[in-house]
Amino acid sequence: MYDFLSHYKGEEAVIGDLEKLYKCRHKFVKYLTPKTSTVYKGIRWETNSKMLAKHKGRVKLNGFNGTLFYVYDLMYSPKHKIQEWTTNLLVAGGRSLGLDGNFLKNVYLSTLDRVYVNPTRKRLGVQKVDKLVVPTIIAAKTDDSFFGSHAFSQRIGDVTGINEDMVFRLGKQVRARFYVPERFANMFL
């Protein structure tokens, strides 16, 4: 998913405008009320191997060729006051994280020297580390902190040339379900 807030020139002005729109969301229901009950976001989750071991089970997500994902129910604490989410699971997983079945390209660690190729086995090797940055899809139920719709997203696309089903969120923490590819997580367990 394109990170509209981070890449658009005049970021502070855009954030200010989105805050004003948020306050008007009840007046412009067609444009500012999400039409879905669940939204998604691709993130790089900073965690550790102990936390990865505390999953709630495994599921298959539609569109990921039978890939199993570990599930975690956690609070998501965003880095920014306003965040972009999408109504499309494949946008969150596919473009944001490259979760297309080739997970080796998604190895994000706090330092790169902890990932190495074992020359005798010709495969990726990973040392146990305290801090991992794991490609993750998160899903949240829409509540009053979310605003925007397909119609609103299309209007943004008319201006920016980026057409995605974006939903914005204004707030700090939100309860979310985290999905981590099992094949990836097992490298660290």
Summary of the structure (lengths in Angstrom):
residues: 189
radius of gyration: 18.0
end to end distance: 28.9
largest distance: 64.5
contacts: 546
relative contact order: 0.26
helix: 30%
strand: 33%
